Amino acid sequence: MARRPLPRILSTGSAQIARSRELARTAADSATDVLHPLITISRGLRRLASAGRHKWSDTPKDKRGPLLFLAASVILVVVLVPYGPLLAAITLMAAAAWHGRERAPQAPEGPDESQTERLKSLYEALVPYFSTAEDPAPMYSHGGAWESAFPAYEFDSSGRVTSLTVRYPAYFTDGEPEARARIEHLLTAKSGRGREYRFTWDEEGNQLSVSALPPLPTDIAAQRFVTAPGETVLGFTDPGEVQRTLPLTHGEEQRDMPPVVWRTGIRSTEPHLLVLGQPGTGTSTLLRSIALQALQHGDVVIVEGGGTGEYACLIGRDGVLAVECALAGALASLEWAAHETERRLIAANRARQAGHPPPEDTRRPLWILLDRPTAFAHLAATDGHKDPQSLLQVPLRHGRAANVTVVVADQFDTADLLSDAVRQHTRARAVLGPATADQLTAFLGAPPQTTPLAQVPPGRGYARLGSGPVLRLQVPATPDPYDDATSDAHRQAVLDLLPPRSTPADQEAPVAAEAVPAETS
């Protein structure tokens, strides 16, 4: 059967039809632009009328009569007032234009497509840990609904999870640290590495709250902190972790930051501090910061085992009794510190027995700062001398009663060489630099509340004072001002905190001796 040819209008008029459609679309757009004010006012009048109908339907029947009377009175007043109808019409058109405007579309509720895929990935990754074959109605199953497992979630601008609430079945062993560690490691890997996460387990409600913590500020320079005598600022932590804040000066700006305050003195429960870290993580910076704060109210003895001259800026300053880098000087200074501790104890005991207050020289704090004391251990054994750490027995054991505070900083590699007295009597501890969760738990006595990072800036770590919680810590920038790599702002900040130089005894003006007549034979 021969095919019939298509009508001419269909075979040869497609270009004309397309041109006609384009012209019609252009005319419609032009008409819409011209009539846009009228369309807006009409939409507004429709919305006002709808609102009026809803208002009338919501009004009780016994109150509709007074409402009609009030409306009629208003209309009568508008009619009698000069130019009243014109002003009423203008007001009505303005209200209609306002209510008829095109409003911005509301933000879509719920996660978008990429966020949904990320939540599904988290859900599928948790299925092997939160499901068993014996569960008749599993909360977690492959291909299941993630909405019931994640009741709350938040994302940042890059699409990564910043806050997440995870529900888990009651039979999950949330009381075992190993089971918790597996879930925390999984969520850290799936939510994005390079950030610290805080995990809060609600064992009673079978919920886990995950929140990504912002990095602590590293631009806090050394300065005078508003603290009482006996309080030392080790660094700064997250807001909400401590019950106080300190006003800080940052250039021309001022801000409040939550500090990690270490309290020393007679009533302190953590009278001595131990700091561990890797090379270049800021342990010497922390000791310099402590020394500058201690010199406001006390005296300082510094023993440096590294021999790098990190504390040369303190030599000859008021309140700095000694800065020793050699073994002989370290032994002499620590032996004097042990005798001074005994002398203070004896003097305070005698004054107490006599009913008098302690002498003034026993109430002035004495600080003994040791940077890498384990470096002297091998040298002392070679030369046949005693280990300088053995001289810390008396200051560590009786330092609190004698206002003597000991601060020891060393490295993880040589931590095994620390004496038992140092380990037993240092209840305030800090770790700077990268460290594993097992290292932090073994050294601090409790696991950190956040996931440690493999790379952190200098001065960044954790601190625990006694039996308190493990806090994130950022030490204020207190570099060696004589270091060429130090910035001018940080160098000047440290120099402004240094006490004035003391005048040596051999440079004081000698007393004029009386002339003695020569003997004559």
C-alpha positions in Angstrom: 0.0 0.0 0.0 1.4 3.4 -1.0 2.0 5.9 1.8 0.0 9.1 1.6 2.1 12.3 1.7 1.9 14.4 4.9 0.0 17.6 4.7 2.0 20.6 3.6 1.4 22.4 6.8 3.1 19.6 8.7 5.9 18.8 6.4 7.1 22.2 5.3 5.7 24.5 8.1 7.7 23.4 11.1 10.0 26.5 10.9 7.0 28.8 10.8 5.4 27.1 13.8 8.6 27.4 15.8 8.8 31.1 14.8 5.2 31.6 15.8 5.8 30.0 19.2 8.8 32.2 19.9 6.8 35.3 19.0 3.9 34.3 21.3 6.4 33.6 24.1 8.0 37.0 23.6 4.6 38.8 23.6 3.6 37.0 26.8 6.8 38.0 28.5 6.4 41.6 27.4 2.8 41.6 28.6 3.8 40.1 31.9 6.4 42.9 32.4 3.9 45.6 31.5 1.1 44.2 33.6 3.4 43.1 36.6 2.1 45.9 38.9 -1.5 45.0 38.1 -0.8 41.3 38.7 0.9 42.0 42.0 -2.0 44.2 43.2 -4.5 41.6 42.1 -2.6 38.9 44.0 -2.5 41.1 47.1 -6.2 41.8 46.9 -6.9 38.1 46.6 -4.7 37.4 49.7 -6.3 40.2 51.7 -9.8 38.9 50.8 -8.8 35.4 51.8 -7.4 36.7 55.1 -10.7 38.6 55.6 -12.8 35.5 55.0 -10.7 33.5 57.5 -11.0 36.3 60.0 -14.8 36.4 59.5 -15.1 32.6 59.8 -13.0 32.5 63.0 -15.1 35.3 64.6 -17.8 33.8 66.9 -21.4 34.5 65.9 -22.2 36.6 68.9 -19.4 39.0 68.0 -20.1 39.4 64.3 -22.7 42.1 64.9 -20.4 44.5 66.7 -17.7 43.7 64.1 -20.1 44.7 61.3 -21.1 47.9 63.2 -17.4 48.8 63.6 -16.7 48.2 59.9 -19.7 50.4 58.9 -18.6 53.2 61.2 -15.1 53.1 59.7 -16.5 53.3 56.2 -18.8 56.2 57.2 -15.9 58.1 58.7 -13.8 57.5 55.6 -16.6 58.7 53.3 -17.2 61.9 55.4 -13.5 62.9 55.7 -12.3 65.1 52.9 -10.3 63.0 50.4 -11.2 60.0 52.5 -12.1 57.6 49.7 -9.0 58.6 47.8 -6.7 58.0 50.8 -8.5 54.7 51.5 -8.0 53.5 47.9 -4.3 54.5 48.0 -3.9 52.7 51.3 -5.7 49.6 50.0 -3.5 49.5 46.9 -0.3 49.9 48.9 -1.4 47.0 51.2 -2.3 44.9 48.3 1.0 45.6 46.6 2.9 44.6 49.8 1.0 41.4 50.4 1.1 40.5 46.7 4.9 40.7 46.3 6.9 37.7 45.3 8.3 36.3 48.4 11.7 34.5 48.6 11.3 30.7 48.4 11.7 29.0 51.8 14.7 26.9 52.4 14.0 23.3 51.7 13.5 21.2 54.8 15.7 18.3 55.3 19.1 17.5 53.8 19.8 17.9 50.1 20.9 15.1 47.8 24.6 15.1 48.7 23.9 15.3 52.4 21.4 12.5 52.1 24.1 10.3 50.4 26.5 11.1 53.3 23.9 10.1 55.9 23.1 6.9 54.0 26.9 6.1 53.9 27.1 6.6 57.7 24.1 4.5 58.2 25.4 1.6 56.1 28.8 1.7 57.8 27.1 1.4 61.2 25.0 -1.6 60.2 27.6 -4.3 61.1 28.1 -2.8 64.6 24.5 -2.0 65.5 22.7 -5.1 64.2 22.5 -8.8 65.0 20.8 -11.7 63.3 18.6 -12.4 66.3 17.0 -8.9 66.3 13.4 -9.4 65.0 13.0 -5.6 64.2 16.5 -4.3 63.6 17.0 -0.5 63.7 20.0 -0.9 61.4 19.8 -3.1 58.3 21.3 -2.9 54.8 19.0 -0.7 52.7 17.0 0.4 55.8 15.7 3.9 56.7 18.4 6.2 58.1 15.8 8.8 59.3 15.0 6.8 62.5 18.7 6.3 63.3 19.7 10.0 62.9 17.1 12.2 64.6 19.3 15.3 64.4 22.1 16.4 62.1 23.8 19.6 60.9 26.2 20.3 58.0 28.7 23.0 57.3 29.0 24.9 54.0 31.3 22.3 52.5 28.7 19.5 53.2 30.5 17.8 56.0 28.8 16.8 59.2 29.3 19.2 62.1 26.7 17.7 64.5 25.0 14.3 64.5 22.8 12.4 67.0 23.0 8.6 66.6 20.4 6.3 68.1 21.6 2.7 68.7 19.9 -0.5 70.0 19.9 -1.2 73.7 21.9 -4.4 73.3 25.0 -2.5 72.0 27.8 -2.8 74.6 28.2 1.0 75.1 29.8 0.3 78.5 32.9 -1.3 76.9 35.7 1.1 75.9 36.7 -1.1 73.0 33.2 -1.0 71.5 33.0 2.7 71.9 36.4 3.2 70.3 35.4 1.3 67.2 32.3 3.4 66.7 34.2 6.7 67.3 36.9 5.7 64.9 34.4 4.8 62.2 32.4 8.1 62.6 35.6 10.1 62.5 36.7 8.5 59.3 33.3 8.8 57.6 32.6 12.3 58.8 35.9 13.8 57.6 39.4 13.5 58.9 41.5 16.5 60.0 39.0 17.7 62.6 38.5 16.9 66.3 35.2 15.4 67.3 33.6 15.2 70.7 31.6 12.1 71.5 29.0 12.2 74.2 27.4 8.8 75.1 24.0 8.7 76.7 23.9 5.2 78.0 20.4 5.6 79.5 18.8 7.0 76.4 20.9 4.8 73.9 22.1 7.9 72.0 25.5 9.1 70.9 26.0 12.8 70.2 28.9 13.7 67.8 30.1 17.3 67.3 33.0 18.6 65.3 35.0 21.1 67.3 36.5 24.2 65.8 40.3 24.6 66.1 41.6 26.5 69.1 43.0 29.9 68.3 46.8 30.0 67.9 47.2 33.8 67.8 47.1 34.4 71.5 50.3 36.1 72.5 52.0 36.2 75.9 50.5 38.9 78.1 49.5 39.8 81.7 46.6 37.6 82.6 44.0 38.7 85.2 44.6 36.1 87.8 45.0 35.9 91.6 48.3 35.0 93.3 48.8 31.3 93.1 47.0 31.0 89.8 48.9 30.1 86.6 47.4 30.1 83.1 48.6 27.0 81.3 46.6 27.9 78.1 43.1 28.2 76.8 40.4 25.6 76.0 36.9 25.3 74.5 34.1 27.5 75.7 31.8 25.8 78.2 34.5 23.5 79.5 35.5 25.9 82.4 33.5 28.3 84.5 35.4 31.5 83.9 36.9 33.6 81.1 39.8 35.9 80.9 39.9 39.2 79.0 42.7 39.1 76.4 44.3 41.8 74.3 44.7 40.8 70.6 46.3 43.8 68.9 43.7 46.6 69.3 40.9 44.2 69.9 39.8 42.5 73.2 38.1 39.2 73.6 37.2 36.8 76.4 38.7 33.2 76.3 38.2 30.3 78.7 41.5 29.5 80.4 43.0 26.4 81.9 44.0 27.7 85.3 46.4 25.7 87.5 46.3 26.6 91.2 49.4 26.2 93.4 50.2 27.0 97.0 49.5 25.5 100.4 45.9 24.5 99.6 46.6 23.2 96.2 45.7 19.6 95.4 48.0 19.5 92.4 51.1 21.4 93.6 53.5 20.1 90.8 53.2 19.8 87.0 54.6 17.3 84.5 54.6 18.1 80.8 55.4 15.7 78.0 55.7 16.2 74.2 57.7 15.7 71.1 60.5 18.0 70.0 59.1 21.2 68.6 55.7 20.9 70.2 56.0 23.8 72.6 57.1 22.3 76.0 59.8 25.0 76.4 57.2 27.6 75.4 54.9 26.5 78.2 57.8 26.6 80.7 58.7 30.2 79.5 55.0 31.2 79.9 54.9 29.7 83.4 58.2 31.4 84.4 57.0 34.9 83.2 53.8 34.5 85.3 55.7 33.1 88.3 58.1 36.0 88.4 55.3 38.4 89.3 55.0 37.1 92.8 58.0 34.6 93.4 61.5 33.4 92.5 62.5 31.0 89.8 65.3 28.5 89.4 65.6 27.1 85.9 67.5 23.9 84.9 67.8 23.2 81.2 69.0 19.8 80.1 68.8 20.4 76.4 71.5 23.0 76.4 69.9 25.1 73.6 69.7 28.4 75.5 65.9 28.6 75.5 65.9 30.7 78.7 68.8 33.0 78.0 66.4 36.0 78.1 65.8 35.3 81.8 69.5 35.4 82.9 70.2 38.2 85.3 66.5 39.2 85.7 65.0 40.1 89.1 63.6 37.0 90.7 65.6 34.6 88.6 67.9 32.9 91.0 69.7 30.7 88.5 69.6 29.4 84.9 71.7 26.3 84.7 72.6 24.3 81.5 75.6 22.3 82.8 75.5 19.2 85.1 77.5 20.8 87.9 75.3 23.9 88.0 72.2 21.8 87.9 73.3 19.7 90.8 74.3 22.8 92.8 71.0 24.6 92.1 68.8 21.6 92.9 70.8 20.8 96.1 70.3 24.4 97.2 66.5 24.1 96.4 66.3 20.9 98.5 68.0 22.7 101.5 65.8 25.8 101.0 62.7 23.6 101.1 63.9 22.1 104.4 64.8 25.5 105.8 61.3 26.8 105.0 59.7 23.8 106.6 61.7 24.2 109.8 61.1 28.0 110.0 57.4 27.7 109.4 57.1 24.9 112.0 58.9 26.9 114.6 56.8 30.0 113.9 53.6 27.8 114.1 54.7 26.3 117.5 55.4 29.8 118.8 52.0 31.0 117.7 53.4 33.4 115.1 52.7 33.7 111.4 55.2 32.1 109.0 58.2 34.3 108.2 58.0 36.4 105.1 60.8 34.6 103.3 58.9 31.3 103.6 55.7 32.7 102.1 57.3 33.9 98.9 56.8 31.2 96.2 59.8 29.4 94.9 59.5 27.8 91.4 61.8 25.0 90.2 61.5 24.6 86.4 63.3 21.7 84.8 63.4 21.3 81.0 64.5 17.8 79.9 66.2 16.7 83.2 66.6 13.2 81.7 69.4 14.5 79.5 71.6 14.7 82.6 71.0 11.0 83.6 73.5 9.5 81.2 76.0 12.3 81.7 75.8 11.9 85.5 76.2 8.2 85.3 79.3 8.6 83.1 81.0 11.1 85.4 80.0 9.3 88.6 77.6 12.0 89.9 74.1 11.5 91.2 71.2 12.0 89.0 69.7 15.6 89.4 66.3 14.1 89.7 67.3 12.4 93.0 67.5 15.9 94.5 63.8 16.6 93.7 62.6 14.2 96.5 62.3 16.9 99.1 60.8 19.7 96.9 58.3 17.3 95.4 57.3 15.6 98.7 57.2 18.7 100.9 57.0 21.6 98.4 53.3 22.4 98.9 53.9 23.2 102.6 57.0 25.2 101.9 55.5 27.2 98.9 57.9 25.4 96.5 56.5 24.3 93.1 58.2 22.0 90.7 57.5 21.9 86.9 59.2 19.2 84.8 59.0 19.1 81.0 60.4 16.2 79.0 59.9 14.2 75.8 57.9 11.0 75.2 61.1 9.2 74.0 62.8 9.6 77.3 59.8 9.5 79.6 61.0 6.1 81.0 64.0 7.8 82.6 61.8 10.0 84.8 62.2 9.1 88.4 59.4 7.6 90.5 59.2 10.7 92.7 58.5 12.8 89.6 55.8 10.5 88.4 54.1 10.1 91.8 54.0 13.7 92.9 53.0 15.4 89.7 49.2 15.3 89.7 48.8 18.2 87.2 49.8 17.0 83.7 49.9 18.2 80.2 50.6 16.7 76.8 51.7 18.8 73.8 51.9 17.7 70.2 50.5 14.6 68.5 49.8 11.6 70.7 47.7 8.5 70.4 44.7 7.9 72.5 46.5 5.1 74.4 49.4 7.4 75.2 47.1 10.1 76.5 45.1 7.7 78.6 48.3 6.2 80.1 49.9 9.5 80.9 46.8 11.6 81.9 45.0 8.7 83.7 41.8 9.2 81.6 40.9 9.1 77.9 40.5 12.4 76.1 36.9 13.5 75.3 37.9 14.3 71.7 39.7 12.4 69.0 43.4 13.4 68.9 44.9 14.6 65.6 48.1 13.4 63.8 49.2 17.0 63.0 48.7 19.9 65.4 50.2 23.4 65.7 52.9 24.0 68.3 51.5 24.5 71.8 48.5 22.4 71.1 47.6 19.4 73.4 45.7 18.3 76.4 45.8 19.0 80.1 44.3 17.4 83.2 44.6 18.8 86.7 44.4 16.1 89.3 41.2 14.1 88.9 39.5 16.7 86.7 38.4 16.2 83.1 40.8 16.1 80.2 40.7 19.5 78.5 42.0 20.6 75.1 44.8 23.1 75.6 46.5 25.8 73.5 49.5 27.4 75.1 49.9 31.2 74.5 52.7 32.0 72.1 55.7 32.7 74.3 58.8 32.2 72.0 62.4 32.9 72.7 62.8 36.6 72.0 66.4 36.0 70.9 65.4 33.6 68.2 65.7 35.0 64.7 62.6 33.1 63.6 60.4 34.9 66.1 58.0 37.5 64.8 58.4 41.1 66.0 55.0 41.2 67.6 55.6 38.0 69.7 59.2 39.1 70.5 58.0 42.4 71.8 55.2 40.8 73.8 57.8 38.6 75.6 60.2 41.4 76.2 57.5 43.6 77.7 56.9 40.8 80.3 60.5 40.3 81.4 61.4 41.8 84.8 64.2 44.4 84.9 67.8 43.2 85.1 69.2 42.9 88.6 72.5 44.4 89.7 75.1 41.7 90.5 76.6 41.9 94.0 80.1 42.3 92.6 79.1 45.4 90.7 77.5 47.3 93.6 79.3 50.4 94.8 81.9 49.3 97.3 81.9 50.8 100.8 84.8 53.1 101.4 87.2 51.4 103.9 88.8 53.4 106.6 92.5 54.2 106.2 94.7 52.0 108.4 98.0 53.5 109.4 101.1 51.6 108.3 103.2 49.8 110.9 106.5 51.3 111.7 109.4 49.4 112.8 
